[in-house]
């Protein structure tokens, strides 16, 4: 077997750069999300408006989901076709909505409440249990 010339090796590495860049960007955003949210909650605690924290779960939830919608729409713009959505069965839609509620609403609500009540480090450490728990539940269900 012959190895690839250095120029072709460099081209192959550059082709993988966008996906690797997305991976690193996602890891950075995911890693920073809990401490940033905790800091925003603390700032809201020091700056009450009419006796209440202006940073509510609804505000954080809405802003986060709008950012996610915009970024995913940009990344998957070529795959967003009406025919793709029409091809889904009722059972598929039920599964999609169930996952959306559990992972898109319930999990962030629990994280937000935990960040409001305890240190971000504890939430991050316990949050690492998320992946093994999801894998276990996917095997069970």
C-alpha positions, 0 to 999 in steps of 0.5 A: 500500500502506498500512502497518500501524497502530503497535498492529498493528506492535507486536503482530506484533513481540511474536508473534515475541518467543518465537522470537527469545528462544529463538534468543538463549537458544540462542546464549548457551547454545551460546556458553557451553558450551565455556568452562563445560565447560573450567572444570568440568574444571579444577575437577575437576583441582584436586579429585581423588577417589581419585586421579581427576578426578570430572568425567568425560566420562560425567558431562558427557555424561549431564548434558547429555543429560538437560538436552537431553531435558527442555528438548526434551520441554517444547518439543515435548510436543504432538508426542510421540505414539506414532503418530508414532514408529510411522510411521517406517520402519526406514531412518528409525530407522537414520538417526536413530540414526546421526545421534544417535551421530555428533552426540550421542556422538562429537562431544561426546566429541571436544569434551570430550577437546579441552577437557581437552587445550587452551585453550577458545578453540582448541576454540571456533575450530575448532568453528566449522568444524562447520557448514560441515563438516555442510553439506558432508557432507550434500551428499555423503551 
